[in-house]
């Protein structure tokens, strides 16, 4: 069975829960059990997804057991055996297509969410992502890095892992560029993000998704007074909070959290519609490519 692993920023758990809940063609959904996973699992279950939870070191054991199941072993071996015979290759395309489609394996998706606030230290963020890439590559056919570029922390990832035995995928916009950060994901890409910033005509604006709005106090306590949460800096340079709405969000306290943030830093509030395009397209591209490679092998 093809395995697509996803290393995800906790800040993007709403987007990830949404795209997974929309995918009804999975073999199994596994969430790596850690401190960040419990809220994410609740969100998955609220969208009728029922993941299995395992510590990261137990995931390979489950995958091995699943891969040894009789049905999957037989279906794959039969297809590979038939493809060796010239007469099967010469069958009409529609017949061969049906045979392949019938035996096409549904993937297992493994989610590993990393903690909030890593973006404040690009070296730490890169180190955490790289460490988990190395661990998950051992059992994955592909790994989707569900992060923005976050201060160019991922710019050398492909080169650094050129010998990785599995493919790497990223959150990319229509131009094929890795998105700048989680706000670029929420707004539908880097160009949209730049356009929104320019529309401010020089007014400093802070952008809040539900996860940002609900988590900023927690991150502030751990930030060591970085500019992201420094009262004097924010009050001096930023005048407006942009509340990014999206129909996927079910956070009932979103309005209250945004209002609390705006009052704390003396900002006005504007609203804007978000987009799921980046998250959905990037996930589906990674999943489809992993499945395509599995069938062709």
Secondary structure in CASP SS format (residue, H / E / C, confidence):
PFRMAT SS
TARGET T0000
AUTHOR 0000-0000-0000
METHOD secondary structure of the structure
MODEL  1
X C 1.00
X C 1.00
X E 1.00
X E 1.00
X E 1.00
X E 1.00
X E 1.00
X E 1.00
X E 1.00
X H 1.00
X H 1.00
X H 1.00
X H 1.00
X H 1.00
X H 1.00
X H 1.00
X H 1.00
X H 1.00
X H 1.00
X H 1.00
X H 1.00
X C 1.00
X C 1.00
X C 1.00
X C 1.00
X E 1.00
X E 1.00
X E 1.00
X E 1.00
X E 1.00
X E 1.00
X E 1.00
X C 1.00
X C 1.00
X C 1.00
X C 1.00
X H 1.00
X H 1.00
X H 1.00
X H 1.00
X H 1.00
X H 1.00
X H 1.00
X H 1.00
X H 1.00
X H 1.00
X C 1.00
X C 1.00
X C 1.00
X C 1.00
X C 1.00
X E 1.00
X E 1.00
X E 1.00
X C 1.00
X H 1.00
X H 1.00
X H 1.00
X H 1.00
X H 1.00
X H 1.00
X H 1.00
X H 1.00
X H 1.00
X H 1.00
X H 1.00
X H 1.00
X C 1.00
X C 1.00
X H 1.00
X H 1.00
X H 1.00
X H 1.00
X H 1.00
X H 1.00
X H 1.00
X H 1.00
X H 1.00
X H 1.00
X H 1.00
X H 1.00
X H 1.00
X C 1.00
X C 1.00
X C 1.00
X H 1.00
X H 1.00
X H 1.00
X H 1.00
X C 1.00
X C 1.00
X C 1.00
X H 1.00
X H 1.00
X H 1.00
X H 1.00
X H 1.00
X H 1.00
X H 1.00
X H 1.00
X H 1.00
X H 1.00
X H 1.00
X C 1.00
X C 1.00
X C 1.00
X E 1.00
X E 1.00
X E 1.00
X E 1.00
X E 1.00
X E 1.00
X E 1.00
X E 1.00
X C 1.00
X C 1.00
X C 1.00
X H 1.00
X H 1.00
X H 1.00
X C 1.00
X H 1.00
X H 1.00
X H 1.00
X H 1.00
X H 1.00
X H 1.00
X H 1.00
X H 1.00
X H 1.00
X H 1.00
X H 1.00
X H 1.00
X H 1.00
X H 1.00
X H 1.00
X H 1.00
X C 1.00
X C 1.00
X C 1.00
X C 1.00
X E 1.00
X E 1.00
X E 1.00
X E 1.00
X E 1.00
X C 1.00
X C 1.00
X C 1.00
X C 1.00
X C 1.00
X C 1.00
X C 1.00
X C 1.00
X C 1.00
X C 1.00
X H 1.00
X H 1.00
X H 1.00
X H 1.00
X C 1.00
X C 1.00
X C 1.00
X C 1.00
X C 1.00
X C 1.00
X E 1.00
X E 1.00
X E 1.00
X E 1.00
X C 1.00
X E 1.00
X C 1.00
X C 1.00
X C 1.00
X C 1.00
X C 1.00
X E 1.00
X C 1.00
X C 1.00
X C 1.00
X H 1.00
X H 1.00
X H 1.00
X H 1.00
X H 1.00
X H 1.00
X C 1.00
X C 1.00
X H 1.00
X H 1.00
X H 1.00
X H 1.00
X H 1.00
X H 1.00
X H 1.00
X H 1.00
X H 1.00
X H 1.00
X C 1.00
X C 1.00
X C 1.00
X C 1.00
X C 1.00
X E 1.00
X E 1.00
X E 1.00
X E 1.00
X C 1.00
X H 1.00
X H 1.00
X H 1.00
X H 1.00
X H 1.00
X H 1.00
X H 1.00
X H 1.00
X H 1.00
X H 1.00
X H 1.00
X H 1.00
X H 1.00
X C 1.00
X C 1.00
X C 1.00
X C 1.00
X C 1.00
X C 1.00
X C 1.00
X C 1.00
X H 1.00
X H 1.00
X H 1.00
X H 1.00
X H 1.00
X H 1.00
X H 1.00
X C 1.00
X C 1.00
X E 1.00
X E 1.00
X E 1.00
X E 1.00
X E 1.00
X E 1.00
X C 1.00
X C 1.00
X C 1.00
X C 1.00
X C 1.00
X C 1.00
X C 1.00
X C 1.00
X H 1.00
X H 1.00
X H 1.00
X H 1.00
X H 1.00
X H 1.00
X H 1.00
X H 1.00
X H 1.00
X H 1.00
X H 1.00
X C 1.00
X C 1.00
X C 1.00
X E 1.00
X E 1.00
X E 1.00
X E 1.00
X E 1.00
X E 1.00
X C 1.00
X C 1.00
X C 1.00
X H 1.00
X H 1.00
X H 1.00
X H 1.00
X H 1.00
X H 1.00
X H 1.00
X H 1.00
X H 1.00
X H 1.00
X H 1.00
X H 1.00
X H 1.00
X H 1.00
X H 1.00
X H 1.00
X H 1.00
X H 1.00
X H 1.00
X H 1.00
X C 1.00
END
